[in-house]
């Protein structure tokens, strides 16, 4: 059986299907965060694997990882900008 980063090769097809199903419901930043989380969960090689499955540049996935690593404050400030204060 062919392996894809320690998983059966069909996992890439599964990931691509997952991204295709959820991406239309997310804005650009949310898509990057989802891809970043997936890449981190995969570990080494995750950025490349997610980029291929999602059909995006590795730099886009890497930015998602960076945004996640920036911490809750960056996410909270984004949420307050959307919902307003009070």
PyMOL Python script that loads the backbone (N, CA, C, O; Angstrom):
from pymol import cmd

cmd.read_pdbstr("""\
ATOM      1  N   UNK A   1       0.847  -1.176   0.000  1.00  0.00           N
ATOM      2  CA  UNK A   1       0.000   0.000   0.000  1.00  0.00           C
ATOM      3  C   UNK A   1       0.894   1.242   0.000  1.00  0.00           C
ATOM      4  O   UNK A   1       1.859   1.317   0.761  1.00  0.00           O
ATOM      5  N   UNK A   2       0.576   2.197  -0.840  1.00  0.00           N
ATOM      6  CA  UNK A   2       1.310   3.451  -0.870  1.00  0.00           C
ATOM      7  C   UNK A   2       0.978   4.263   0.374  1.00  0.00           C
ATOM      8  O   UNK A   2      -0.172   4.317   0.811  1.00  0.00           O
ATOM      9  N   UNK A   3       1.994   4.885   0.930  1.00  0.00           N
ATOM     10  CA  UNK A   3       1.770   5.685   2.135  1.00  0.00           C
ATOM     11  C   UNK A   3       1.953   7.158   1.820  1.00  0.00           C
ATOM     12  O   UNK A   3       2.758   7.524   0.964  1.00  0.00           O
ATOM     13  N   UNK A   4       1.221   7.980   2.499  1.00  0.00           N
ATOM     14  CA  UNK A   4       1.276   9.436   2.362  1.00  0.00           C
ATOM     15  C   UNK A   4       1.475  10.002   3.749  1.00  0.00           C
ATOM     16  O   UNK A   4       0.518  10.113   4.515  1.00  0.00           O
ATOM     17  N   UNK A   5       2.691  10.359   4.084  1.00  0.00           N
ATOM     18  CA  UNK A   5       3.048  10.869   5.400  1.00  0.00           C
ATOM     19  C   UNK A   5       2.514   9.987   6.521  1.00  0.00           C
ATOM     20  O   UNK A   5       1.884  10.460   7.467  1.00  0.00           O
ATOM     21  N   UNK A   6       2.789   8.675   6.385  1.00  0.00           N
ATOM     22  CA  UNK A   6       2.414   7.744   7.436  1.00  0.00           C
ATOM     23  C   UNK A   6       0.966   7.303   7.392  1.00  0.00           C
ATOM     24  O   UNK A   6       0.518   6.557   8.263  1.00  0.00           O
ATOM     25  N   UNK A   7       0.236   7.750   6.401  1.00  0.00           N
ATOM     26  CA  UNK A   7      -1.173   7.376   6.268  1.00  0.00           C
ATOM     27  C   UNK A   7      -1.370   6.755   4.891  1.00  0.00           C
ATOM     28  O   UNK A   7      -0.572   7.002   3.987  1.00  0.00           O
ATOM     29  N   UNK A   8      -2.409   5.959   4.717  1.00  0.00           N
ATOM     30  CA  UNK A   8      -2.676   5.447   3.378  1.00  0.00           C
ATOM     31  C   UNK A   8      -2.831   6.592   2.391  1.00  0.00           C
ATOM     32  O   UNK A   8      -3.397   7.633   2.727  1.00  0.00           O
ATOM     33  N   UNK A   9      -2.332   6.407   1.173  1.00  0.00           N
ATOM     34  CA  UNK A   9      -2.337   7.460   0.164  1.00  0.00           C
ATOM     35  C   UNK A   9      -3.734   8.030  -0.070  1.00  0.00           C
ATOM     36  O   UNK A   9      -3.847   9.205  -0.417  1.00  0.00           O
ATOM     37  N   UNK A  10      -4.775   7.270   0.099  1.00  0.00           N
ATOM     38  CA  UNK A  10      -6.139   7.748  -0.073  1.00  0.00           C
ATOM     39  C   UNK A  10      -6.510   8.868   0.888  1.00  0.00           C
ATOM     40  O   UNK A  10      -7.514   9.551   0.687  1.00  0.00           O
ATOM     41  N   UNK A  11      -5.705   9.062   1.932  1.00  0.00           N
ATOM     42  CA  UNK A  11      -5.978  10.135   2.884  1.00  0.00           C
ATOM     43  C   UNK A  11      -5.901  11.500   2.224  1.00  0.00           C
ATOM     44  O   UNK A  11      -6.621  12.422   2.606  1.00  0.00           O
ATOM     45  N   UNK A  12      -5.007  11.633   1.209  1.00  0.00           N
ATOM     46  CA  UNK A  12      -4.911  12.915   0.512  1.00  0.00           C
ATOM     47  C   UNK A  12      -6.218  13.203  -0.204  1.00  0.00           C
ATOM     48  O   UNK A  12      -6.687  14.341  -0.219  1.00  0.00           O
ATOM     49  N   UNK A  13      -6.801  12.181  -0.791  1.00  0.00           N
ATOM     50  CA  UNK A  13      -8.089  12.354  -1.466  1.00  0.00           C
ATOM     51  C   UNK A  13      -9.148  12.730  -0.440  1.00  0.00           C
ATOM     52  O   UNK A  13      -9.993  13.585  -0.704  1.00  0.00           O
ATOM     53  N   UNK A  14      -9.107  12.098   0.730  1.00  0.00           N
ATOM     54  CA  UNK A  14     -10.052  12.431   1.790  1.00  0.00           C
ATOM     55  C   UNK A  14      -9.891  13.855   2.269  1.00  0.00           C
ATOM     56  O   UNK A  14     -10.877  14.552   2.509  1.00  0.00           O
ATOM     57  N   UNK A  15      -8.640  14.292   2.409  1.00  0.00           N
ATOM     58  CA  UNK A  15      -8.377  15.667   2.843  1.00  0.00           C
ATOM     59  C   UNK A  15      -8.864  16.649   1.784  1.00  0.00           C
ATOM     60  O   UNK A  15      -9.472  17.668   2.114  1.00  0.00           O
ATOM     61  N   UNK A  16      -8.602  16.349   0.521  1.00  0.00           N
ATOM     62  CA  UNK A  16      -9.048  17.230  -0.561  1.00  0.00           C
ATOM     63  C   UNK A  16     -10.567  17.338  -0.573  1.00  0.00           C
ATOM     64  O   UNK A  16     -11.112  18.418  -0.797  1.00  0.00           O
ATOM     65  N   UNK A  17     -11.249  16.230  -0.334  1.00  0.00           N
ATOM     66  CA  UNK A  17     -12.713  16.245  -0.296  1.00  0.00           C
ATOM     67  C   UNK A  17     -13.217  17.061   0.894  1.00  0.00           C
ATOM     68  O   UNK A  17     -14.204  17.789   0.789  1.00  0.00           O
ATOM     69  N   UNK A  18     -12.526  16.927   2.021  1.00  0.00           N
ATOM     70  CA  UNK A  18     -12.913  17.704   3.213  1.00  0.00           C
ATOM     71  C   UNK A  18     -12.756  19.199   2.944  1.00  0.00           C
ATOM     72  O   UNK A  18     -13.649  19.988   3.255  1.00  0.00           O
ATOM     73  N   UNK A  19     -11.613  19.587   2.365  1.00  0.00           N
ATOM     74  CA  UNK A  19     -11.389  20.995   2.056  1.00  0.00           C
ATOM     75  C   UNK A  19     -12.424  21.501   1.055  1.00  0.00           C
ATOM     76  O   UNK A  19     -12.951  22.603   1.215  1.00  0.00           O
ATOM     77  N   UNK A  20     -12.717  20.719   0.038  1.00  0.00           N
ATOM     78  CA  UNK A  20     -13.689  21.138  -0.978  1.00  0.00           C
ATOM     79  C   UNK A  20     -15.080  21.332  -0.372  1.00  0.00           C
ATOM     80  O   UNK A  20     -15.835  22.200  -0.810  1.00  0.00           O
ATOM     81  N   UNK A  21     -15.413  20.529   0.628  1.00  0.00           N
ATOM     82  CA  UNK A  21     -16.732  20.637   1.254  1.00  0.00           C
ATOM     83  C   UNK A  21     -16.845  21.836   2.184  1.00  0.00           C
ATOM     84  O   UNK A  21     -17.890  22.485   2.236  1.00  0.00           O
ATOM     85  N   UNK A  22     -15.780  22.135   2.915  1.00  0.00           N
ATOM     86  CA  UNK A  22     -15.873  23.179   3.938  1.00  0.00           C
ATOM     87  C   UNK A  22     -15.426  24.554   3.451  1.00  0.00           C
ATOM     88  O   UNK A  22     -15.943  25.563   3.931  1.00  0.00           O
ATOM     89  N   UNK A  23     -14.476  24.625   2.509  1.00  0.00           N
ATOM     90  CA  UNK A  23     -13.944  25.917   2.074  1.00  0.00           C
ATOM     91  C   UNK A  23     -14.995  26.916   1.613  1.00  0.00           C
ATOM     92  O   UNK A  23     -14.860  28.098   1.930  1.00  0.00           O
ATOM     93  N   UNK A  24     -16.036  26.515   0.884  1.00  0.00           N
ATOM     94  CA  UNK A  24     -17.018  27.511   0.443  1.00  0.00           C
ATOM     95  C   UNK A  24     -17.743  28.220   1.599  1.00  0.00           C
ATOM     96  O   UNK A  24     -18.350  29.274   1.406  1.00  0.00           O
ATOM     97  N   UNK A  25     -17.671  27.636   2.787  1.00  0.00           N
ATOM     98  CA  UNK A  25     -18.361  28.197   3.947  1.00  0.00           C
ATOM     99  C   UNK A  25     -17.449  29.055   4.822  1.00  0.00           C
ATOM    100  O   UNK A  25     -17.892  29.619   5.823  1.00  0.00           O
ATOM    101  N   UNK A  26     -16.172  29.152   4.442  1.00  0.00           N
ATOM    102  CA  UNK A  26     -15.189  29.869   5.247  1.00  0.00           C
ATOM    103  C   UNK A  26     -14.642  31.067   4.483  1.00  0.00           C
ATOM    104  O   UNK A  26     -14.587  31.065   3.253  1.00  0.00           O
ATOM    105  N   UNK A  27     -14.234  32.096   5.237  1.00  0.00           N
ATOM    106  CA  UNK A  27     -13.543  33.204   4.576  1.00  0.00           C
ATOM    107  C   UNK A  27     -12.068  32.825   4.421  1.00  0.00           C
ATOM    108  O   UNK A  27     -11.640  31.765   4.879  1.00  0.00           O
ATOM    109  N   UNK A  28     -11.307  33.690   3.781  1.00  0.00           N
ATOM    110  CA  UNK A  28      -9.906  33.367   3.470  1.00  0.00           C
ATOM    111  C   UNK A  28      -9.086  33.071   4.722  1.00  0.00           C
ATOM    112  O   UNK A  28      -8.310  32.116   4.744  1.00  0.00           O
ATOM    113  N   UNK A  29      -9.252  33.875   5.748  1.00  0.00           N
ATOM    114  CA  UNK A  29      -8.499  33.671   6.991  1.00  0.00           C
ATOM    115  C   UNK A  29      -8.874  32.362   7.657  1.00  0.00           C
ATOM    116  O   UNK A  29      -8.001  31.636   8.133  1.00  0.00           O
ATOM    117  N   UNK A  30     -10.153  32.055   7.697  1.00  0.00           N
ATOM    118  CA  UNK A  30     -10.601  30.799   8.295  1.00  0.00           C
ATOM    119  C   UNK A  30     -10.044  29.593   7.538  1.00  0.00           C
ATOM    120  O   UNK A  30      -9.689  28.584   8.147  1.00  0.00           O
ATOM    121  N   UNK A  31      -9.968  29.698   6.213  1.00  0.00           N
ATOM    122  CA  UNK A  31      -9.378  28.614   5.422  1.00  0.00           C
ATOM    123  C   UNK A  31      -7.911  28.430   5.782  1.00  0.00           C
ATOM    124  O   UNK A  31      -7.446  27.301   5.937  1.00  0.00           O
ATOM    125  N   UNK A  32      -7.173  29.541   5.917  1.00  0.00           N
ATOM    126  CA  UNK A  32      -5.757  29.435   6.296  1.00  0.00           C
ATOM    127  C   UNK A  32      -5.602  28.796   7.665  1.00  0.00           C
ATOM    128  O   UNK A  32      -4.720  27.959   7.862  1.00  0.00           O
ATOM    129  N   UNK A  33      -6.448  29.180   8.612  1.00  0.00           N
ATOM    130  CA  UNK A  33      -6.360  28.607   9.957  1.00  0.00           C
ATOM    131  C   UNK A  33      -6.657  27.113   9.941  1.00  0.00           C
ATOM    132  O   UNK A  33      -5.979  26.341  10.619  1.00  0.00           O
ATOM    133  N   UNK A  34      -7.654  26.702   9.181  1.00  0.00           N
ATOM    134  CA  UNK A  34      -7.974  25.280   9.072  1.00  0.00           C
ATOM    135  C   UNK A  34      -6.798  24.515   8.468  1.00  0.00           C
ATOM    136  O   UNK A  34      -6.404  23.464   8.976  1.00  0.00           O
ATOM    137  N   UNK A  35      -6.244  25.050   7.385  1.00  0.00           N
ATOM    138  CA  UNK A  35      -5.109  24.382   6.753  1.00  0.00           C
ATOM    139  C   UNK A  35      -3.906  24.358   7.685  1.00  0.00           C
ATOM    140  O   UNK A  35      -3.185  23.362   7.738  1.00  0.00           O
ATOM    141  N   UNK A  36      -3.681  25.442   8.419  1.00  0.00           N
ATOM    142  CA  UNK A  36      -2.574  25.480   9.373  1.00  0.00           C
ATOM    143  C   UNK A  36      -2.728  24.433  10.462  1.00  0.00           C
ATOM    144  O   UNK A  36      -1.759  23.775  10.840  1.00  0.00           O
ATOM    145  N   UNK A  37      -3.944  24.279  10.966  1.00  0.00           N
ATOM    146  CA  UNK A  37      -4.202  23.269  11.999  1.00  0.00           C
ATOM    147  C   UNK A  37      -3.978  21.863  11.456  1.00  0.00           C
ATOM    148  O   UNK A  37      -3.391  21.019  12.132  1.00  0.00           O
ATOM    149  N   UNK A  38      -4.439  21.615  10.249  1.00  0.00           N
ATOM    150  CA  UNK A  38      -4.238  20.305   9.619  1.00  0.00           C
ATOM    151  C   UNK A  38      -2.751  20.035   9.433  1.00  0.00           C
ATOM    152  O   UNK A  38      -2.284  18.927   9.696  1.00  0.00           O
ATOM    153  N   UNK A  39      -2.003  21.037   8.983  1.00  0.00           N
ATOM    154  CA  UNK A  39      -0.574  20.870   8.755  1.00  0.00           C
ATOM    155  C   UNK A  39       0.158  20.571  10.060  1.00  0.00           C
ATOM    156  O   UNK A  39       1.026  19.699  10.103  1.00  0.00           O
ATOM    157  N   UNK A  40      -0.190  21.290  11.118  1.00  0.00           N
ATOM    158  CA  UNK A  40       0.440  21.037  12.418  1.00  0.00           C
ATOM    159  C   UNK A  40       0.121  19.634  12.905  1.00  0.00           C
ATOM    160  O   UNK A  40       0.989  18.959  13.460  1.00  0.00           O
ATOM    161  N   UNK A  41      -1.107  19.189  12.706  1.00  0.00           N
ATOM    162  CA  UNK A  41      -1.501  17.859  13.152  1.00  0.00           C
ATOM    163  C   UNK A  41      -0.730  16.765  12.408  1.00  0.00           C
ATOM    164  O   UNK A  41      -0.441  15.712  12.976  1.00  0.00           O
ATOM    165  N   UNK A  42      -0.399  17.014  11.145  1.00  0.00           N
ATOM    166  CA  UNK A  42       0.352  16.033  10.371  1.00  0.00           C
ATOM    167  C   UNK A  42       1.818  15.972  10.763  1.00  0.00           C
ATOM    168  O   UNK A  42       2.472  14.948  10.561  1.00  0.00           O
ATOM    169  N   UNK A  43       2.339  17.050  11.317  1.00  0.00           N
ATOM    170  CA  UNK A  43       3.742  17.071  11.712  1.00  0.00           C
ATOM    171  C   UNK A  43       4.653  17.364  10.534  1.00  0.00           C
ATOM    172  O   UNK A  43       4.250  18.047   9.593  1.00  0.00           O
ATOM    173  N   UNK A  44       5.883  16.853  10.575  1.00  0.00           N
ATOM    174  CA  UNK A  44       6.840  17.137   9.499  1.00  0.00           C
ATOM    175  C   UNK A  44       6.262  16.783   8.120  1.00  0.00           C
ATOM    176  O   UNK A  44       5.716  15.698   7.921  1.00  0.00           O
ATOM    177  N   UNK A  45       6.392  17.704   7.194  1.00  0.00           N
ATOM    178  CA  UNK A  45       5.847  17.499   5.856  1.00  0.00           C
ATOM    179  C   UNK A  45       4.389  17.892   5.738  1.00  0.00           C
ATOM    180  O   UNK A  45       3.809  17.813   4.655  1.00  0.00           O
ATOM    181  N   UNK A  46       3.792  18.313   6.840  1.00  0.00           N
ATOM    182  CA  UNK A  46       2.374  18.638   6.848  1.00  0.00           C
ATOM    183  C   UNK A  46       2.011  19.823   5.977  1.00  0.00           C
ATOM    184  O   UNK A  46       0.962  19.820   5.333  1.00  0.00           O
ATOM    185  N   UNK A  47       2.856  20.828   5.948  1.00  0.00           N
ATOM    186  CA  UNK A  47       2.562  22.018   5.143  1.00  0.00           C
ATOM    187  C   UNK A  47       2.481  21.641   3.673  1.00  0.00           C
ATOM    188  O   UNK A  47       1.547  22.033   2.973  1.00  0.00           O
ATOM    189  N   UNK A  48       3.464  20.876   3.208  1.00  0.00           N
ATOM    190  CA  UNK A  48       3.467  20.457   1.804  1.00  0.00           C
ATOM    191  C   UNK A  48       2.263  19.554   1.507  1.00  0.00           C
ATOM    192  O   UNK A  48       1.612  19.704   0.473  1.00  0.00           O
ATOM    193  N   UNK A  49       1.973  18.626   2.411  1.00  0.00           N
ATOM    194  CA  UNK A  49       0.870  17.698   2.195  1.00  0.00           C
ATOM    195  C   UNK A  49      -0.473  18.429   2.126  1.00  0.00           C
ATOM    196  O   UNK A  49      -1.293  18.147   1.252  1.00  0.00           O
ATOM    197  N   UNK A  50      -0.691  19.359   3.042  1.00  0.00           N
ATOM    198  CA  UNK A  50      -1.947  20.105   3.063  1.00  0.00           C
ATOM    199  C   UNK A  50      -2.054  21.007   1.834  1.00  0.00           C
ATOM    200  O   UNK A  50      -3.122  21.117   1.231  1.00  0.00           O
ATOM    201  N   UNK A  51      -0.956  21.645   1.469  1.00  0.00           N
ATOM    202  CA  UNK A  51      -0.973  22.512   0.282  1.00  0.00           C
ATOM    203  C   UNK A  51      -1.372  21.715  -0.953  1.00  0.00           C
ATOM    204  O   UNK A  51      -2.178  22.176  -1.761  1.00  0.00           O
ATOM    205  N   UNK A  52      -0.816  20.534  -1.097  1.00  0.00           N
ATOM    206  CA  UNK A  52      -1.163  19.694  -2.250  1.00  0.00           C
ATOM    207  C   UNK A  52      -2.618  19.264  -2.206  1.00  0.00           C
ATOM    208  O   UNK A  52      -3.312  19.308  -3.221  1.00  0.00           O
ATOM    209  N   UNK A  53      -3.084  18.847  -1.033  1.00  0.00           N
ATOM    210  CA  UNK A  53      -4.467  18.382  -0.910  1.00  0.00           C
ATOM    211  C   UNK A  53      -5.462  19.516  -1.143  1.00  0.00           C
ATOM    212  O   UNK A  53      -6.522  19.305  -1.731  1.00  0.00           O
ATOM    213  N   UNK A  54      -5.116  20.719  -0.680  1.00  0.00           N
ATOM    214  CA  UNK A  54      -6.026  21.862  -0.792  1.00  0.00           C
ATOM    215  C   UNK A  54      -5.876  22.608  -2.118  1.00  0.00           C
ATOM    216  O   UNK A  54      -6.727  23.421  -2.478  1.00  0.00           O
ATOM    217  N   UNK A  55      -4.799  22.330  -2.834  1.00  0.00           N
ATOM    218  CA  UNK A  55      -4.565  23.021  -4.092  1.00  0.00           C
ATOM    219  C   UNK A  55      -4.144  24.467  -3.918  1.00  0.00           C
ATOM    220  O   UNK A  55      -4.522  25.338  -4.700  1.00  0.00           O
ATOM    221  N   UNK A  56      -3.349  24.712  -2.871  1.00  0.00           N
ATOM    222  CA  UNK A  56      -2.872  26.075  -2.591  1.00  0.00           C
ATOM    223  C   UNK A  56      -1.349  26.049  -2.483  1.00  0.00           C
ATOM    224  O   UNK A  56      -0.736  24.982  -2.466  1.00  0.00           O
ATOM    225  N   UNK A  57      -0.750  27.231  -2.409  1.00  0.00           N
ATOM    226  CA  UNK A  57       0.693  27.333  -2.232  1.00  0.00           C
ATOM    227  C   UNK A  57       1.092  26.977  -0.805  1.00  0.00           C
ATOM    228  O   UNK A  57       0.337  27.208   0.139  1.00  0.00           O
ATOM    229  N   UNK A  58       2.279  26.417  -0.662  1.00  0.00           N
ATOM    230  CA  UNK A  58       2.792  26.098   0.670  1.00  0.00           C
ATOM    231  C   UNK A  58       2.866  27.344   1.543  1.00  0.00           C
ATOM    232  O   UNK A  58       2.652  27.266   2.753  1.00  0.00           O
ATOM    233  N   UNK A  59       3.165  28.489   0.944  1.00  0.00           N
ATOM    234  CA  UNK A  59       3.254  29.741   1.705  1.00  0.00           C
ATOM    235  C   UNK A  59       1.910  30.077   2.362  1.00  0.00           C
ATOM    236  O   UNK A  59       1.882  30.643   3.455  1.00  0.00           O
ATOM    237  N   UNK A  60       0.819  29.739   1.715  1.00  0.00           N
ATOM    238  CA  UNK A  60      -0.505  30.008   2.274  1.00  0.00           C
ATOM    239  C   UNK A  60      -0.739  29.165   3.518  1.00  0.00           C
ATOM    240  O   UNK A  60      -1.240  29.663   4.526  1.00  0.00           O
ATOM    241  N   UNK A  61      -0.378  27.891   3.448  1.00  0.00           N
ATOM    242  CA  UNK A  61      -0.535  26.995   4.600  1.00  0.00           C
ATOM    243  C   UNK A  61       0.407  27.427   5.716  1.00  0.00           C
ATOM    244  O   UNK A  61       0.026  27.432   6.887  1.00  0.00           O
ATOM    245  N   UNK A  62       1.632  27.789   5.358  1.00  0.00           N
ATOM    246  CA  UNK A  62       2.603  28.247   6.341  1.00  0.00           C
ATOM    247  C   UNK A  62       2.098  29.494   7.069  1.00  0.00           C
ATOM    248  O   UNK A  62       2.295  29.629   8.277  1.00  0.00           O
ATOM    249  N   UNK A  63       1.457  30.390   6.352  1.00  0.00           N
ATOM    250  CA  UNK A  63       0.889  31.581   6.986  1.00  0.00           C
ATOM    251  C   UNK A  63      -0.200  31.181   7.980  1.00  0.00           C
ATOM    252  O   UNK A  63      -0.318  31.786   9.046  1.00  0.00           O
ATOM    253  N   UNK A  64      -0.989  30.174   7.643  1.00  0.00           N
ATOM    254  CA  UNK A  64      -2.009  29.683   8.573  1.00  0.00           C
ATOM    255  C   UNK A  64      -1.391  29.154   9.853  1.00  0.00           C
ATOM    256  O   UNK A  64      -1.900  29.412  10.944  1.00  0.00           O
ATOM    257  N   UNK A  65      -0.290  28.411   9.727  1.00  0.00           N
ATOM    258  CA  UNK A  65       0.416  27.910  10.910  1.00  0.00           C
ATOM    259  C   UNK A  65       0.926  29.081  11.740  1.00  0.00           C
ATOM    260  O   UNK A  65       0.791  29.081  12.964  1.00  0.00           O
ATOM    261  N   UNK A  66       1.508  30.075  11.082  1.00  0.00           N
ATOM    262  CA  UNK A  66       2.023  31.260  11.780  1.00  0.00           C
ATOM    263  C   UNK A  66       0.902  31.991  12.509  1.00  0.00           C
ATOM    264  O   UNK A  66       1.079  32.427  13.646  1.00  0.00           O
ATOM    265  N   UNK A  67      -0.246  32.126  11.860  1.00  0.00           N
ATOM    266  CA  UNK A  67      -1.381  32.802  12.502  1.00  0.00           C
ATOM    267  C   UNK A  67      -1.845  32.032  13.726  1.00  0.00           C
ATOM    268  O   UNK A  67      -2.182  32.635  14.744  1.00  0.00           O
ATOM    269  N   UNK A  68      -1.866  30.708  13.640  1.00  0.00           N
ATOM    270  CA  UNK A  68      -2.247  29.906  14.804  1.00  0.00           C
ATOM    271  C   UNK A  68      -1.233  30.071  15.929  1.00  0.00           C
ATOM    272  O   UNK A  68      -1.601  30.187  17.098  1.00  0.00           O
ATOM    273  N   UNK A  69       0.043  30.081  15.565  1.00  0.00           N
ATOM    274  CA  UNK A  69       1.107  30.203  16.565  1.00  0.00           C
ATOM    275  C   UNK A  69       1.145  31.574  17.224  1.00  0.00           C
ATOM    276  O   UNK A  69       1.750  31.734  18.284  1.00  0.00           O
ATOM    277  N   UNK A  70       0.502  32.569  16.607  1.00  0.00           N
ATOM    278  CA  UNK A  70       0.535  33.915  17.167  1.00  0.00           C
ATOM    279  C   UNK A  70      -0.293  34.017  18.447  1.00  0.00           C
ATOM    280  O   UNK A  70      -0.165  34.996  19.182  1.00  0.00           O
ATOM    281  N   UNK A  71      -1.127  33.039  18.724  1.00  0.00           N
ATOM    282  CA  UNK A  71      -1.834  32.968  19.995  1.00  0.00           C
ATOM    283  C   UNK A  71      -3.256  33.489  19.964  1.00  0.00           C
ATOM    284  O   UNK A  71      -3.721  34.031  18.961  1.00  0.00           O
ATOM    285  N   UNK A  72      -3.938  33.311  21.093  1.00  0.00           N
ATOM    286  CA  UNK A  72      -5.355  33.653  21.212  1.00  0.00           C
ATOM    287  C   UNK A  72      -5.608  35.151  21.074  1.00  0.00           C
ATOM    288  O   UNK A  72      -6.679  35.555  20.622  1.00  0.00           O
ATOM    289  N   UNK A  73      -4.642  35.976  21.457  1.00  0.00           N
ATOM    290  CA  UNK A  73      -4.860  37.419  21.399  1.00  0.00           C
ATOM    291  C   UNK A  73      -5.174  37.880  19.980  1.00  0.00           C
ATOM    292  O   UNK A  73      -6.081  38.684  19.770  1.00  0.00           O
ATOM    293  N   UNK A  74      -4.429  37.373  19.017  1.00  0.00           N
ATOM    294  CA  UNK A  74      -4.675  37.752  17.625  1.00  0.00           C
ATOM    295  C   UNK A  74      -6.065  37.307  17.179  1.00  0.00           C
ATOM    296  O   UNK A  74      -6.736  38.020  16.433  1.00  0.00           O
ATOM    297  N   UNK A  75      -6.494  36.146  17.626  1.00  0.00           N
ATOM    298  CA  UNK A  75      -7.823  35.661  17.264  1.00  0.00           C
ATOM    299  C   UNK A  75      -8.893  36.473  17.972  1.00  0.00           C
ATOM    300  O   UNK A  75      -9.928  36.781  17.382  1.00  0.00           O
ATOM    301  N   UNK A  76      -8.657  36.820  19.220  1.00  0.00           N
ATOM    302  CA  UNK A  76      -9.638  37.589  19.989  1.00  0.00           C
ATOM    303  C   UNK A  76      -9.799  38.984  19.399  1.00  0.00           C
ATOM    304  O   UNK A  76     -10.916  39.495  19.314  1.00  0.00           O
ATOM    305  N   UNK A  77      -8.704  39.599  18.992  1.00  0.00           N
ATOM    306  CA  UNK A  77      -8.815  40.942  18.428  1.00  0.00           C
ATOM    307  C   UNK A  77      -9.571  40.917  17.113  1.00  0.00           C
ATOM    308  O   UNK A  77     -10.279  41.867  16.778  1.00  0.00           O
ATOM    309  N   UNK A  78      -9.423  39.833  16.369  1.00  0.00           N
ATOM    310  CA  UNK A  78     -10.173  39.681  15.126  1.00  0.00           C
ATOM    311  C   UNK A  78     -11.670  39.531  15.412  1.00  0.00           C
ATOM    312  O   UNK A  78     -12.506  40.120  14.727  1.00  0.00           O
ATOM    313  N   UNK A  79     -11.991  38.733  16.435  1.00  0.00           N
ATOM    314  CA  UNK A  79     -13.402  38.530  16.776  1.00  0.00           C
ATOM    315  C   UNK A  79     -14.052  39.822  17.255  1.00  0.00           C
ATOM    316  O   UNK A  79     -15.203  40.098  16.918  1.00  0.00           O
ATOM    317  N   UNK A  80     -13.321  40.621  18.042  1.00  0.00           N
ATOM    318  CA  UNK A  80     -13.913  41.869  18.515  1.00  0.00           C
ATOM    319  C   UNK A  80     -14.104  42.853  17.368  1.00  0.00           C
ATOM    320  O   UNK A  80     -15.032  43.662  17.388  1.00  0.00           O
ATOM    321  N   UNK A  81     -13.244  42.787  16.387  1.00  0.00           N
ATOM    322  CA  UNK A  81     -13.403  43.665  15.226  1.00  0.00           C
ATOM    323  C   UNK A  81     -14.661  43.302  14.443  1.00  0.00           C
ATOM    324  O   UNK A  81     -15.330  44.175  13.890  1.00  0.00           O
ATOM    325  N   UNK A  82     -14.974  42.028  14.400  1.00  0.00           N
ATOM    326  CA  UNK A  82     -16.146  41.562  13.675  1.00  0.00           C
ATOM    327  C   UNK A  82     -17.417  41.860  14.464  1.00  0.00           C
ATOM    328  O   UNK A  82     -18.401  42.343  13.903  1.00  0.00           O
ATOM    329  N   UNK A  83     -17.398  41.573  15.761  1.00  0.00           N
ATOM    330  CA  UNK A  83     -18.607  41.694  16.569  1.00  0.00           C
ATOM    331  C   UNK A  83     -18.759  43.045  17.236  1.00  0.00           C
ATOM    332  O   UNK A  83     -19.831  43.359  17.753  1.00  0.00           O
ATOM    333  N   UNK A  84     -17.723  43.841  17.236  1.00  0.00           N
ATOM    334  CA  UNK A  84     -17.800  45.138  17.891  1.00  0.00           C
ATOM    335  C   UNK A  84     -17.650  44.986  19.394  1.00  0.00           C
ATOM    336  O   UNK A  84     -17.681  43.872  19.916  1.00  0.00           O
ATOM    337  N   UNK A  85     -17.491  46.075  20.072  1.00  0.00           N
ATOM    338  CA  UNK A  85     -17.350  46.006  21.516  1.00  0.00           C
ATOM    339  C   UNK A  85     -18.698  46.198  22.180  1.00  0.00           C
ATOM    340  O   UNK A  85     -19.576  46.905  21.685  1.00  0.00           O
ATOM    341  N   UNK A  86     -18.826  45.533  23.331  1.00  0.00           N
ATOM    342  CA  UNK A  86     -20.050  45.676  24.119  1.00  0.00           C
ATOM    343  C   UNK A  86     -21.085  44.820  23.684  1.00  0.00           C
ATOM    344  O   UNK A  86     -22.176  44.830  24.255  1.00  0.00           O
TER     345      UNK A  86
END
""", "prot")
cmd.dss("prot")
cmd.show_as("cartoon", "prot")
cmd.util.cbc("prot")
cmd.orient("prot")
